[in-house]
Amino acid sequence: NPEDFPPGNVISRSTAYQITDLLQGVVKYGTGRKVQALGRPAAGKTGTTNDLRDAWFIGFTPELVTGVWVGFDQEKPLGYKETGGRAAAPIWLYYMEKALEGRPVLDFEVPRTITFARVDYETGLPAVEGGGGKTIFEVYKEGQEPGAGGPPGEEPGEQSDGERDSGSPEAVAPPPRNPLAPPPVDFFRRDY
């Protein structure tokens, strides 16, 4: 019953974006890699119970959330290596391809209280210019990026874009946005 929940957001936009970014990693680098074939930003989580009795993929794009569960009514194993990434993710992909067909590709909206920092892929430490090795962008709440000295876990206050402090040498801009892409959908709207 919607009346049982208080109005407003349950978590901050910056926390929601950090979680979304983590779940995009499942699709880019992890057990949900098969859904990259969707050809648009997606995030999600695979799951498999002990003894391979249940498998699922819960995933989302900026405009649609879908979950797929695979299992038997009478509890028994699905079969050898039938995990969430192998049994459920392809079903999710098939459905999402049809559901999003003909719709514009949208990006996840980055809140203005989020910064990106390039870090070493292996260590998670700030990347050293000219240091070699693979680096990736990680997502941080403003003031909590490596070297910023912000207390871990403390929520930064809302600031306007003009007040944003990006003076830290580790803070870098996110990868460029496609100028032809439509504006992202605000999934925190209350009128859905």
C-alpha positions in Angstrom: 0.0 0.0 0.0 1.7 3.3 -1.1 0.2 5.1 1.9 2.4 3.0 4.2 5.5 4.8 2.9 6.5 8.3 3.7 6.8 10.8 0.8 10.2 11.7 -0.5 13.4 9.8 -1.4 14.5 6.9 0.7 18.2 7.5 -0.2 20.1 10.4 -1.7 20.6 10.8 -5.4 24.3 10.5 -5.0 24.0 7.2 -3.0 21.5 5.9 -5.7 24.0 6.8 -8.4 26.9 5.0 -6.6 24.7 1.9 -6.4 23.7 2.2 -10.0 27.4 2.5 -11.0 28.3 -0.6 -9.0 25.5 -2.5 -10.7 26.6 -1.3 -14.1 29.9 -2.9 -13.2 28.1 -6.3 -13.0 27.1 -5.8 -16.6 30.4 -4.4 -17.8 32.8 -6.7 -16.0 31.0 -9.4 -14.1 28.4 -12.1 -14.2 25.9 -10.0 -16.1 28.2 -9.5 -19.1 25.8 -11.1 -21.5 23.3 -8.2 -21.2 25.9 -5.8 -22.8 24.4 -7.0 -26.1 21.4 -4.7 -25.3 23.6 -1.9 -26.6 22.5 0.7 -24.1 23.3 1.6 -20.5 22.1 -1.2 -18.1 22.8 -2.2 -14.6 21.8 -5.3 -12.6 22.6 -8.2 -10.4 22.7 -11.9 -11.0 21.8 -14.4 -8.3 22.0 -18.2 -7.9 21.0 -20.2 -4.8 23.0 -23.1 -3.4 22.7 -26.3 -5.5 21.6 -24.2 -8.5 17.9 -24.5 -7.6 17.1 -20.9 -8.5 18.7 -18.3 -10.8 17.7 -14.7 -11.4 18.8 -11.5 -13.0 17.3 -8.2 -11.7 18.3 -5.4 -14.1 17.4 -1.9 -15.2 18.0 0.8 -17.7 17.3 4.5 -17.0 13.6 3.9 -17.9 12.7 0.3 -17.2 13.3 -2.3 -14.4 12.8 -6.0 -15.0 13.4 -9.1 -13.0 13.7 -12.7 -14.3 13.6 -15.8 -12.1 14.3 -19.3 -13.3 13.5 -22.4 -11.3 11.1 -25.3 -10.8 7.9 -25.3 -8.7 9.1 -28.5 -7.0 12.5 -27.7 -5.6 15.3 -29.3 -7.7 18.5 -28.2 -9.3 18.3 -26.4 -12.7 21.3 -28.2 -14.1 25.1 -27.9 -14.4 26.3 -24.3 -14.4 22.7 -22.9 -14.7 23.5 -19.6 -12.8 21.8 -16.3 -13.0 24.2 -15.0 -15.6 23.6 -18.1 -17.8 19.9 -19.0 -17.2 18.2 -15.8 -16.3 20.2 -13.0 -18.0 19.5 -14.1 -21.6 15.8 -14.1 -20.9 16.1 -10.6 -19.4 18.0 -9.5 -22.5 15.5 -10.9 -24.9 12.6 -9.2 -23.1 14.4 -5.8 -22.8 15.4 -5.9 -26.5 11.7 -6.1 -27.3 10.5 -3.7 -24.6 13.0 -1.0 -25.6 12.9 -1.5 -29.4 12.6 1.8 -31.1 13.1 3.9 -27.9 15.9 6.3 -27.6 19.1 5.2 -25.8 19.3 7.1 -22.4 22.1 7.5 -20.0 21.8 7.3 -16.2 21.7 10.8 -14.9 24.7 11.8 -12.9 23.8 14.0 -9.9 25.8 17.2 -9.5 27.1 15.9 -6.1 29.0 13.1 -7.8 32.6 13.3 -8.9 34.7 10.8 -10.9 38.3 9.9 -10.1 40.7 7.7 -12.1 42.0 4.9 -9.9 44.3 1.9 -10.4 42.1 -1.1 -11.5 44.1 -3.5 -9.3 44.5 -1.5 -6.1 41.7 1.0 -6.1 44.3 3.7 -5.2 44.4 7.0 -7.0 46.0 6.5 -10.5 49.5 8.0 -10.8 50.1 9.9 -14.1 52.5 7.9 -16.2 52.4 5.0 -13.7 51.2 2.5 -16.3 48.8 -0.2 -15.5 45.0 -0.3 -16.2 43.0 2.5 -14.7 39.2 3.1 -14.4 36.9 5.8 -13.3 35.3 5.3 -9.9 32.3 7.3 -8.6 32.5 9.3 -5.4 30.3 11.7 -3.5 31.7 15.2 -3.7 34.5 15.7 -1.2 35.1 11.9 -0.7 37.2 11.2 -3.7 40.8 9.9 -3.0 42.9 12.7 -1.6 40.0 15.0 -0.8 40.2 14.3 2.9 36.4 14.0 3.3 35.1 11.7 6.0 34.0 8.4 4.7 30.3 7.8 4.9 29.3 11.5 5.5 26.7 12.8 3.1 27.9 16.0 1.3 25.5 18.9 1.3 23.7 19.9 -1.9 25.7 22.6 -3.8 25.0 24.3 -7.0 27.2 23.3 -10.0 29.0 26.7 -9.7 30.1 25.9 -6.1 31.5 22.4 -6.8 35.0 22.0 -5.6 37.0 20.0 -8.2 40.4 21.4 -7.2 41.7 18.0 -6.1 44.3 16.7 -8.6 42.7 13.3 -8.5 39.3 14.5 -9.5 38.7 14.3 -13.2 35.7 14.8 -15.4 33.6 11.8 -16.4 33.9 10.4 -19.9 32.3 12.8 -22.4 28.5 12.5 -22.9 27.1 11.9 -26.4 25.8 15.4 -27.4 23.2 13.7 -29.7 21.7 11.6 -26.9 18.4 12.8 -25.4 18.5 14.2 -21.9 18.5 11.5 -19.2 15.3 10.5 -17.4 15.0 11.6 -13.8 14.0 8.3 -12.1 13.3 10.1 -8.9 10.2 11.8 -10.3 7.1 11.3 -8.3 4.7 11.2 -11.2 5.4 7.7 -12.5 
